[in-house]
Amino acid sequence: MSDGEALTQAVADTLVLAYHLAPAEMEQVVAGTATTNFRITDREGRRWFAKIYRDDVALDCERSAVELAQFARTARVPIPAVRRTIAGELVMSGGRLPMSLWEYVEGAETAEGGLVGARWASVGTVLGHLARRPGVPEPAAARRQRGGGHRLPAAAPTVRGMGDRTDRSGPADGAARR
């Protein structure tokens, strides 16, 4: 078995054990620099984006970033939802692979594309939503040091057209929802 096949099998095993998700299709995708990523379709046809964290030392920072993303989601920032593990964690860190599992957004654009044109207006709208949202979550490392926990509020709106240039309902044109 090649390294790539072994990694794919480890991701599939983690999906089943930690998320009770049965993958029907899996494809490693090149996106991001600090993670290894997979696009997954489960047996019900839902699509997911798995981020495999390569640096165990930075895992607390990664966990804090996921928590902050979900906090921003509660403020109507168009961010994909993270599926929690069966143990309720945003980042699975107790098994073979440290990973998080996100809803997949077709055509999503990332920060690697830079901020040009209407993206500046989108950023301003997002920052406005965050500025009006009290209670920024405490970073994961600080909580672990004092032995505390933090639960994010329940689900936020579903992401539509995030960065899709043909669907103008998303943040690419500065039309973030209120």
ZADO-1210 file (C-alpha; in nm, 4 decimals, padded with zeros to 6 digits):
<atoms>
<atom x="00.0000" y="00.0000" z="00.0000" code="MET" pos="1"/>
<atom x="00.1411" y="00.3397" z="-00.0982" code="SER" pos="2"/>
<atom x="00.1653" y="00.6353" z="00.1430" code="ASP" pos="3"/>
<atom x="-00.1251" y="00.8046" z="-00.0389" code="GLY" pos="4"/>
<atom x="-00.3425" y="00.4951" z="-00.0118" code="GLU" pos="5"/>
<atom x="-00.2533" y="00.4548" z="00.3555" code="ALA" pos="6"/>
<atom x="-00.3480" y="00.8167" z="00.4256" code="LEU" pos="7"/>
<atom x="-00.6776" y="00.7804" z="00.2372" code="THR" pos="8"/>
<atom x="-00.7573" y="00.4657" z="00.4386" code="GLN" pos="9"/>
<atom x="-00.6699" y="00.6423" z="00.7650" code="ALA" pos="10"/>
<atom x="-00.9030" y="00.9313" z="00.6725" code="VAL" pos="11"/>
<atom x="-01.1823" y="00.6859" z="00.5849" code="ALA" pos="12"/>
<atom x="-01.1339" y="00.5018" z="00.9156" code="ASP" pos="13"/>
<atom x="-01.1408" y="00.8311" z="01.1099" code="THR" pos="14"/>
<atom x="-01.4602" y="00.9402" z="00.9340" code="LEU" pos="15"/>
<atom x="-01.6340" y="00.6176" z="01.0353" code="VAL" pos="16"/>
<atom x="-01.5037" y="00.6007" z="01.3926" code="LEU" pos="17"/>
<atom x="-01.5071" y="00.9681" z="01.4933" code="ALA" pos="18"/>
<atom x="-01.7962" y="01.1046" z="01.2849" code="TYR" pos="19"/>
<atom x="-02.0121" y="00.7980" z="01.2056" code="HIS" pos="20"/>
<atom x="-01.9831" y="00.9059" z="00.8426" code="LEU" pos="21"/>
<atom x="-01.9525" y="00.6414" z="00.5704" code="ALA" pos="22"/>
<atom x="-01.7554" y="00.7802" z="00.2759" code="PRO" pos="23"/>
<atom x="-01.8658" y="00.6771" z="-00.0737" code="ALA" pos="24"/>
<atom x="-01.6035" y="00.8859" z="-00.2575" code="GLU" pos="25"/>
<atom x="-01.2825" y="01.0494" z="-00.1404" code="MET" pos="26"/>
<atom x="-01.0380" y="01.2676" z="-00.3294" code="GLU" pos="27"/>
<atom x="-00.7293" y="01.4399" z="-00.1965" code="GLN" pos="28"/>
<atom x="-00.7334" y="01.8053" z="-00.3066" code="VAL" pos="29"/>
<atom x="-00.4609" y="02.0662" z="-00.3153" code="VAL" pos="30"/>
<atom x="-00.5880" y="02.3551" z="-00.1032" code="ALA" pos="31"/>
<atom x="-00.4225" y="02.5198" z="00.1921" code="GLY" pos="32"/>
<atom x="-00.0644" y="02.5005" z="00.3073" code="THR" pos="33"/>
<atom x="-00.0755" y="02.3758" z="00.6665" code="ALA" pos="34"/>
<atom x="-00.3200" y="02.0903" z="00.6111" code="THR" pos="35"/>
<atom x="-00.3734" y="01.7903" z="00.3887" code="THR" pos="36"/>
<atom x="-00.7252" y="01.8091" z="00.2490" code="ASN" pos="37"/>
<atom x="-00.9857" y="01.5698" z="00.1147" code="PHE" pos="38"/>
<atom x="-01.3169" y="01.6233" z="-00.0635" code="ARG" pos="39"/>
<atom x="-01.5582" y="01.3555" z="00.0544" code="ILE" pos="40"/>
<atom x="-01.9016" y="01.2461" z="-00.0595" code="THR" pos="41"/>
<atom x="-02.0866" y="01.0347" z="00.1939" code="ASP" pos="42"/>
<atom x="-02.3349" y="00.7576" z="00.1142" code="ARG" pos="43"/>
<atom x="-02.6276" y="01.0008" z="00.1386" code="GLU" pos="44"/>
<atom x="-02.4673" y="01.2236" z="-00.1269" code="GLY" pos="45"/>
<atom x="-02.3623" y="01.5022" z="00.1111" code="ARG" pos="46"/>
<atom x="-02.0248" y="01.6604" z="00.0417" code="ARG" pos="47"/>
<atom x="-01.7600" y="01.7371" z="00.3031" code="TRP" pos="48"/>
<atom x="-01.4144" y="01.8905" z="00.3241" code="PHE" pos="49"/>
<atom x="-01.1732" y="01.7187" z="00.5626" code="ALA" pos="50"/>
<atom x="-00.8689" y="01.9054" z="00.6924" code="LYS" pos="51"/>
<atom x="-00.5926" y="01.6804" z="00.8222" code="ILE" pos="52"/>
<atom x="-00.3575" y="01.8695" z="01.0534" code="TYR" pos="53"/>
<atom x="00.0080" y="01.7823" z="00.9986" code="ARG" pos="54"/>
<atom x="00.1618" y="01.9681" z="01.2927" code="ASP" pos="55"/>
<atom x="00.0616" y="01.8300" z="01.6334" code="ASP" pos="56"/>
<atom x="00.2483" y="02.1153" z="01.8027" code="VAL" pos="57"/>
<atom x="00.0191" y="02.3719" z="01.6373" code="ALA" pos="58"/>
<atom x="-00.3006" y="02.1746" z="01.7037" code="LEU" pos="59"/>
<atom x="-00.4200" y="02.4121" z="01.9799" code="ASP" pos="60"/>
<atom x="-00.3850" y="02.7039" z="01.7379" code="CYS" pos="61"/>
<atom x="-00.5734" y="02.5099" z="01.4704" code="GLU" pos="62"/>
<atom x="-00.8492" y="02.4255" z="01.7194" code="ARG" pos="63"/>
<atom x="-00.8752" y="02.7932" z="01.8171" code="SER" pos="64"/>
<atom x="-00.9016" y="02.8899" z="01.4499" code="ALA" pos="65"/>
<atom x="-01.1874" y="02.6422" z="01.3976" code="VAL" pos="66"/>
<atom x="-01.3626" y="02.7733" z="01.7095" code="GLU" pos="67"/>
<atom x="-01.3207" y="03.1310" z="01.5921" code="LEU" pos="68"/>
<atom x="-01.4579" y="03.0405" z="01.2480" code="ALA" pos="69"/>
<atom x="-01.7673" y="02.8867" z="01.4049" code="GLN" pos="70"/>
<atom x="-01.8052" y="03.1868" z="01.6359" code="PHE" pos="71"/>
<atom x="-01.7946" y="03.4113" z="01.3283" code="ALA" pos="72"/>
<atom x="-02.0576" y="03.1871" z="01.1679" code="ARG" pos="73"/>
<atom x="-02.2941" y="03.2690" z="01.4577" code="THR" pos="74"/>
<atom x="-02.2514" y="03.6354" z="01.3609" code="ALA" pos="75"/>
<atom x="-02.3770" y="03.5528" z="01.0074" code="ARG" pos="76"/>
<atom x="-02.0317" y="03.5496" z="00.8519" code="VAL" pos="77"/>
<atom x="-02.0601" y="03.3099" z="00.5565" code="PRO" pos="78"/>
<atom x="-01.8371" y="03.0293" z="00.6791" code="ILE" pos="79"/>
<atom x="-01.8992" y="02.6591" z="00.6240" code="PRO" pos="80"/>
<atom x="-02.0252" y="02.4635" z="00.9236" code="ALA" pos="81"/>
<atom x="-01.7978" y="02.2194" z="01.1012" code="VAL" pos="82"/>
<atom x="-01.9377" y="01.8782" z="01.1786" code="ARG" pos="83"/>
<atom x="-01.8609" y="01.7794" z="01.5351" code="ARG" pos="84"/>
<atom x="-01.7242" y="01.4379" z="01.6214" code="THR" pos="85"/>
<atom x="-01.9519" y="01.1920" z="01.7989" code="ILE" pos="86"/>
<atom x="-01.7779" y="01.3108" z="02.1190" code="ALA" pos="87"/>
<atom x="-01.8820" y="01.6711" z="02.0402" code="GLY" pos="88"/>
<atom x="-01.5381" y="01.8021" z="01.9422" code="GLU" pos="89"/>
<atom x="-01.4756" y="02.0459" z="01.6551" code="LEU" pos="90"/>
<atom x="-01.1293" y="01.8977" z="01.5942" code="VAL" pos="91"/>
<atom x="-01.0747" y="01.5227" z="01.6268" code="MET" pos="92"/>
<atom x="-00.7419" y="01.4840" z="01.8005" code="SER" pos="93"/>
<atom x="-00.7575" y="01.1579" z="01.9939" code="GLY" pos="94"/>
<atom x="-00.7260" y="00.9060" z="01.7117" code="GLY" pos="95"/>
<atom x="-00.5067" y="00.8207" z="01.4165" code="ARG" pos="96"/>
<atom x="-00.5425" y="01.1599" z="01.2466" code="LEU" pos="97"/>
<atom x="-00.6058" y="01.5045" z="01.3908" code="PRO" pos="98"/>
<atom x="-00.8730" y="01.6483" z="01.1616" code="MET" pos="99"/>
<atom x="-01.1794" y="01.8657" z="01.1245" code="SER" pos="100"/>
<atom x="-01.4716" y="01.8044" z="00.8928" code="LEU" pos="101"/>
<atom x="-01.6436" y="02.0970" z="00.7198" code="TRP" pos="102"/>
<atom x="-01.9413" y="02.1263" z="00.4884" code="GLU" pos="103"/>
<atom x="-01.8092" y="02.1450" z="00.1324" code="TYR" pos="104"/>
<atom x="-01.8713" y="02.4674" z="-00.0590" code="VAL" pos="105"/>
<atom x="-01.8335" y="02.4303" z="-00.4349" code="GLU" pos="106"/>
<atom x="-01.6226" y="02.7033" z="-00.5932" code="GLY" pos="107"/>
<atom x="-01.5174" y="02.8582" z="-00.2607" code="ALA" pos="108"/>
<atom x="-01.2357" y="03.1097" z="-00.2869" code="GLU" pos="109"/>
<atom x="-00.9718" y="03.1352" z="-00.0199" code="THR" pos="110"/>
<atom x="-00.7457" y="03.4125" z="00.0982" code="ALA" pos="111"/>
<atom x="-00.4721" y="03.2926" z="-00.1362" code="GLU" pos="112"/>
<atom x="-00.6563" y="03.4833" z="-00.4132" code="GLY" pos="113"/>
<atom x="-00.5914" y="03.8180" z="-00.2450" code="GLY" pos="114"/>
<atom x="-00.8316" y="04.1023" z="-00.1760" code="LEU" pos="115"/>
<atom x="-00.9296" y="04.2791" z="-00.4940" code="VAL" pos="116"/>
<atom x="-01.2382" y="04.4636" z="-00.6108" code="GLY" pos="117"/>
<atom x="-01.5589" y="04.3689" z="-00.4350" code="ALA" pos="118"/>
<atom x="-01.3759" y="04.1441" z="-00.1891" code="ARG" pos="119"/>
<atom x="-01.2768" y="04.4550" z="00.0084" code="TRP" pos="120"/>
<atom x="-01.6433" y="04.5423" z="00.0604" code="ALA" pos="121"/>
<atom x="-01.7117" y="04.1840" z="00.1684" code="SER" pos="122"/>
<atom x="-01.4364" y="04.2043" z="00.4283" code="VAL" pos="123"/>
<atom x="-01.5808" y="04.5287" z="00.5611" code="GLY" pos="124"/>
<atom x="-01.9258" y="04.3720" z="00.5918" code="THR" pos="125"/>
<atom x="-01.7830" y="04.0686" z="00.7719" code="VAL" pos="126"/>
<atom x="-01.5846" y="04.2840" z="01.0141" code="LEU" pos="127"/>
<atom x="-01.8987" y="04.4837" z="01.0851" code="GLY" pos="128"/>
<atom x="-02.0869" y="04.1649" z="01.1758" code="HIS" pos="129"/>
<atom x="-01.8042" y="04.0559" z="01.4049" code="LEU" pos="130"/>
<atom x="-01.7761" y="04.3958" z="01.5716" code="ALA" pos="131"/>
<atom x="-02.1437" y="04.3742" z="01.6708" code="ARG" pos="132"/>
<atom x="-02.1056" y="04.0192" z="01.8117" code="ARG" pos="133"/>
<atom x="-02.0012" y="04.0159" z="02.1792" code="PRO" pos="134"/>
<atom x="-01.8084" y="03.7408" z="02.3490" code="GLY" pos="135"/>
<atom x="-01.5117" y="03.6338" z="02.1371" code="VAL" pos="136"/>
<atom x="-01.4291" y="03.2770" z="02.2438" code="PRO" pos="137"/>
<atom x="-01.1209" y="03.2131" z="02.4535" code="GLU" pos="138"/>
<atom x="-00.8434" y="03.0279" z="02.2643" code="PRO" pos="139"/>
<atom x="-00.8294" y="02.6499" z="02.3147" code="ALA" pos="140"/>
<atom x="-00.4803" y="02.6518" z="02.4687" code="ALA" pos="141"/>
<atom x="-00.5810" y="02.8985" z="02.7411" code="ALA" pos="142"/>
<atom x="-00.8935" y="02.6937" z="02.8253" code="ARG" pos="143"/>
<atom x="-00.6916" y="02.3733" z="02.8523" code="ARG" pos="144"/>
<atom x="-00.4398" y="02.5410" z="03.0859" code="GLN" pos="145"/>
<atom x="-00.7138" y="02.6382" z="03.3267" code="ARG" pos="146"/>
<atom x="-00.9187" y="02.3210" z="03.2651" code="GLY" pos="147"/>
<atom x="-01.2272" y="02.4956" z="03.1267" code="GLY" pos="148"/>
<atom x="-01.4476" y="02.4434" z="02.8251" code="GLY" pos="149"/>
<atom x="-01.6452" y="02.6589" z="02.5873" code="HIS" pos="150"/>
<atom x="-01.9480" y="02.5759" z="02.3787" code="ARG" pos="151"/>
<atom x="-02.0287" y="02.7831" z="02.0757" code="LEU" pos="152"/>
<atom x="-02.3876" y="02.8895" z="02.0121" code="PRO" pos="153"/>
<atom x="-02.6023" y="02.6644" z="01.7932" code="ALA" pos="154"/>
<atom x="-02.5993" y="02.6643" z="01.4140" code="ALA" pos="155"/>
<atom x="-02.5837" y="02.9739" z="01.2006" code="ALA" pos="156"/>
<atom x="-02.7308" y="03.0240" z="00.8528" code="PRO" pos="157"/>
<atom x="-02.6344" y="02.7839" z="00.5772" code="THR" pos="158"/>
<atom x="-02.3593" y="02.9052" z="00.3474" code="VAL" pos="159"/>
<atom x="-02.4737" y="02.9736" z="-00.0098" code="ARG" pos="160"/>
<atom x="-02.2542" y="03.0743" z="-00.2976" code="GLY" pos="161"/>
<atom x="-01.9481" y="03.1349" z="-00.0859" code="MET" pos="162"/>
<atom x="-01.7093" y="03.2876" z="-00.3377" code="GLY" pos="163"/>
<atom x="-01.8903" y="03.1455" z="-00.6396" code="ASP" pos="164"/>
<atom x="-01.8551" y="03.4080" z="-00.9105" code="ARG" pos="165"/>
<atom x="-02.1809" y="03.3039" z="-01.0766" code="THR" pos="166"/>
<atom x="-02.3925" y="03.3104" z="-00.7607" code="ASP" pos="167"/>
<atom x="-02.4124" y="03.6658" z="-00.6285" code="ARG" pos="168"/>
<atom x="-02.5717" y="03.5675" z="-00.2982" code="SER" pos="169"/>
<atom x="-02.2367" y="03.5094" z="-00.1286" code="GLY" pos="170"/>
<atom x="-01.9566" y="03.7254" z="00.0021" code="PRO" pos="171"/>
<atom x="-01.7677" y="03.7601" z="-00.3285" code="ALA" pos="172"/>
<atom x="-01.9789" y="04.0606" z="-00.4272" code="ASP" pos="173"/>
<atom x="-01.9970" y="04.2244" z="-00.0847" code="GLY" pos="174"/>
<atom x="-02.3579" y="04.1206" z="-00.0294" code="ALA" pos="175"/>
<atom x="-02.3189" y="03.9455" z="00.3044" code="ALA" pos="176"/>
<atom x="-02.6551" y="03.8703" z="00.4647" code="ARG" pos="177"/>
<atom x="-02.7781" y="04.0513" z="00.7761" code="ARG" pos="178"/>
</atoms>
